[in-house]
Amino acid sequence: MRFTNYINLKRPAQNGPRRGQVRNNAGGFAWALNPWKQLERFLILGTEGGTYYVGERKLTLDNCKNLQDLVQLL
């Protein structure tokens, strides 16, 4: 039995996205959140003060856009 038939020996590139990742505001890659999880984080954490990479205004607008999209789905 050859175990190498069941594993990938190729090393993935360190500077590219993995399957399921999207570009984040820092220029790197992160796992994408579904819209409901994003809404939950918005309601719990808010947007006051923004983050290190995103200002408060852009963060609020992005979360409000997500909320509008979710309301239209209902």
C-alpha positions in Angstrom: 0.0 0.0 0.0 1.4 3.4 -1.0 0.3 6.2 1.3 1.6 8.8 -1.1 -1.5 8.0 -3.3 -3.7 9.5 -0.6 -1.8 12.7 0.3 -0.8 15.7 -1.7 3.0 16.1 -1.8 2.9 19.5 -3.7 3.3 22.4 -1.4 0.8 25.3 -2.0 2.1 28.8 -2.6 2.4 30.8 0.5 1.2 34.1 -1.0 -2.0 33.0 -2.6 -5.5 32.1 -1.4 -6.5 28.6 -0.3 -9.8 27.2 -1.5 -12.7 29.2 0.0 -10.6 32.2 1.0 -11.2 35.8 -0.2 -9.0 38.9 -0.1 -9.3 40.9 3.1 -8.9 44.6 3.8 -5.2 44.1 4.8 -4.4 42.7 1.4 -4.1 39.1 2.7 -6.5 36.2 2.5 -9.1 35.0 5.0 -12.0 32.6 5.1 -15.2 34.2 3.9 -18.1 34.8 6.3 -21.6 34.0 5.3 -23.9 37.1 5.5 -25.7 35.9 8.6 -22.5 35.5 10.5 -21.4 38.9 9.4 -24.7 40.4 10.7 -24.2 38.6 14.0 -20.7 40.1 14.4 -22.0 43.6 13.4 -24.7 43.4 16.1 -22.4 42.2 18.8 -19.2 44.2 18.1 -20.5 47.2 16.3 -18.3 49.4 14.2 -17.3 52.2 16.6 -13.6 53.1 16.1 -13.3 50.9 13.0 -10.4 48.4 12.8 -6.7 48.7 12.1 -7.2 48.3 8.4 -10.7 49.7 7.8 -12.2 53.0 9.0 -15.4 53.2 11.0 -17.4 54.8 8.0 -16.5 52.1 5.5 -17.1 49.3 8.0 -20.5 50.7 8.9 -21.5 51.1 5.2 -20.4 47.5 4.4 -22.4 46.1 7.2 -25.5 48.1 6.4 -25.2 46.9 2.8 -25.1 43.4 4.1 -28.2 44.0 6.3 -30.1 45.4 3.3 -29.3 42.4 1.2 -30.5 40.1 4.0 -33.7 42.0 4.4 -34.4 41.7 0.7 -34.0 37.9 0.9 -36.8 37.7 3.5 
